[in-house]
Amino acid sequence: MGLAAVSKIFPYPRARAAEKTPKPADEVNFRIGRRVAEAKLAAVDGAVRAHEAAHVAALGTAGAGGASFSYMIGPDGTRYAVGGSVRVTASPVPGDPEATIRRAKALILASYAVISPSPADMRVAAEAYQMEMQAKRELAREVEAGEEAGMQREWYA
């Protein structure tokens, strides 16, 4: 009995063999690439959210709200956070150098509260440090002026 005769008697093995034909390499590579892209986007999303959550937690009441995110739509249609920011009030407190110092220290701590500070985090910390130093100079002038005024009162008393 030849192969043709066997095929006529048992047609199913040949049909099943056709079903198990491997998919074209391009389609397999596309699916693998898509899964890899989704996994990478999910990892970035988690890192971005953790980074901004650390800032928010460190800021406490010094923050001006929660985190904002920029998103990318993945191949699966899901929105993944790929960037973020936290709004803060980074200006001195008018007429209150002590409050300005507290605000600056909170900004510095929040900037360095993350595992890997971004360039923007470093810039905010540097600006906050300058604000703190200016407030300390202002406070020292106030204390000095107060001491001089106190000494003059004692002198004339």
C-alpha positions in Angstrom: 0.0 0.0 0.0 1.5 3.3 -1.0 1.3 6.8 0.6 -1.6 7.8 -1.7 -3.6 4.9 -0.5 -2.9 5.6 3.2 -3.9 9.2 2.7 -7.3 8.2 1.3 -7.9 5.8 4.2 -6.7 8.1 7.0 -7.2 11.7 5.8 -7.1 13.2 9.3 -3.3 13.0 10.0 -2.5 15.1 7.0 -5.2 17.7 7.9 -3.8 17.9 11.5 -0.3 18.3 10.2 -1.5 21.3 8.2 -3.0 22.9 11.4 0.3 22.6 13.2 2.2 24.5 10.6 4.3 27.1 12.4 3.3 30.7 12.0 5.4 32.9 9.8 8.5 34.3 11.6 7.4 37.9 11.1 4.2 37.3 13.0 5.9 35.5 15.8 8.6 38.2 16.1 5.8 40.9 16.1 4.0 39.2 18.9 7.2 38.8 20.9 8.2 42.4 20.3 4.8 43.6 21.4 5.0 41.6 24.6 8.5 43.0 25.3 7.3 46.5 24.6 4.4 46.1 27.0 6.6 44.7 29.7 9.1 47.6 29.3 6.3 50.2 29.4 4.8 48.5 32.5 8.2 48.7 34.2 8.6 52.4 33.3 5.1 53.1 34.5 5.8 51.6 37.9 9.1 53.4 38.2 7.6 56.8 37.3 4.7 56.4 39.7 7.0 55.3 42.6 9.3 58.3 41.8 6.5 60.8 42.0 4.9 59.1 45.0 8.2 59.5 46.9 8.2 63.3 46.1 4.6 63.6 47.3 5.2 61.7 50.5 8.3 63.8 51.3 6.6 67.1 50.6 3.7 66.5 52.9 1.8 69.8 53.3 4.5 71.7 51.4 3.2 70.3 48.1 0.7 72.1 46.0 -1.2 68.9 45.0 -0.6 65.4 43.8 1.5 64.1 40.9 0.7 64.7 37.3 1.7 62.2 34.6 2.3 62.1 30.9 1.2 58.9 29.2 2.0 56.7 26.2 -0.5 54.3 24.8 1.0 50.9 24.6 0.4 48.3 21.8 -2.3 46.7 24.0 -4.2 50.0 24.2 -3.2 50.6 27.9 -2.1 54.1 29.1 1.4 53.8 30.6 2.9 56.7 32.7 6.2 57.6 31.1 6.9 61.0 32.8 5.6 62.8 35.8 5.8 65.9 38.0 4.7 67.3 41.3 3.5 70.9 41.7 5.3 72.7 44.5 5.4 76.3 45.8 9.0 77.2 45.4 8.9 80.9 46.2 9.9 82.5 49.5 7.3 83.3 52.1 7.1 87.1 52.1 8.2 88.7 55.4 8.8 85.3 57.1 12.4 84.0 56.6 11.8 81.2 59.1 8.8 79.9 57.1 10.9 80.3 53.9 13.7 78.2 55.5 11.2 75.5 56.4 9.7 75.5 52.8 13.2 75.3 51.3 14.2 72.4 53.5 11.0 70.5 52.6 11.8 71.1 48.9 15.4 69.8 49.3 14.2 66.7 51.2 11.6 66.0 48.6 14.0 66.4 45.7 16.4 63.8 47.2 13.6 61.5 48.5 13.8 59.4 45.3 16.3 56.6 44.5 17.6 58.4 41.4 17.0 62.1 41.3 16.3 63.5 37.9 18.0 66.7 36.5 14.8 68.5 37.3 15.0 67.2 40.9 18.5 68.5 41.2 17.6 71.9 39.8 14.7 72.3 42.3 17.1 71.3 45.2 19.7 73.8 44.1 17.1 76.6 43.8 15.7 75.7 47.2 19.1 75.7 48.7 19.7 79.2 47.4 16.4 80.3 48.7 17.3 78.8 52.1 20.6 80.7 52.2 19.0 84.0 51.3 16.4 83.5 54.0 19.1 82.7 56.6 20.9 85.9 55.6 17.7 87.9 56.0 17.0 86.3 59.4 20.5 87.1 60.5 20.0 90.7 59.5 16.8 90.8 61.4 18.4 89.3 64.5 21.3 91.7 64.3 19.0 94.7 63.8 16.9 93.6 66.8 20.0 93.2 69.0 21.3 96.7 68.0 17.8 98.2 68.8 17.8 96.4 72.2 21.3 97.7 73.0 20.3 101.2 72.1 17.3 101.0 74.4 19.5 99.8 77.3 22.0 102.5 76.7 19.3 105.2 76.9 17.4 103.6 79.7 
